[in-house]
């Protein structure tokens, strides 16, 4: 199970941005970059990097 402190930001990011119908992933990313403040984007990047590391570790049974 992913730690709560990582899953909550990732959950909110994915749920808040990509829950809607999108034309393309690129258009969703463009919309995100235009609408979300830079400081919040930095927080999202940290959470997504941490999430990616955990997934990578879990797929290799390191955790």
N, C-alpha and C positions, 0 to 999 in steps of 0.2 A: 504494500500500500504506500502511496506517495504521501509524504508529510503534508499536514494540513496547510502549513504556511506557504508551501509551494503550490498545492492544488487549488487553493482559493484564488490567487491572482490569475492562474492559468484558466481556471473555470470561468471567472468573470470576463477575462479577455476574450476567450473563445465564444462564450455565450453572448457577450455584448456586441461583438463585432460580426461574427460569422453565422449567427442564428438565422439571419434573413436570407432570402433568395438573392443570389448574386449573379451577375452576368459572367464574370470571370474572376479567378483569384486575384489577378492583377488589378481589376477595378475595385475589388474589396480592399486591397492593400492601399491603393491610391486614396480611397475614401477615408480609410483609417488614418493615413498620414496627414490628410487635410483637416480632419475633424478633432483629432486627439492632441492635447497639448504635449509639447516636447518632454516635459518632466514625467508625464504619465507614460509616454512611449519608452523612456529610459527604464522605468519600473517594470514595464511589460517585457522589455528585452532581457532584463536580469532574471525575471521569473521564467521566461521561456528557455533561456540558456540552462538554468538549473533543472528545469523539467526535462530538457533534452539529455542532460548528463545522467539523470536518474534513469530514464528510459534506456539509454545506452548501457548503463551498468546492469540494469535488470535483465536485459537481453543476453548479457554475458554472465549472468548469475554471480555478479560480484557482490551484490547486496544480500 
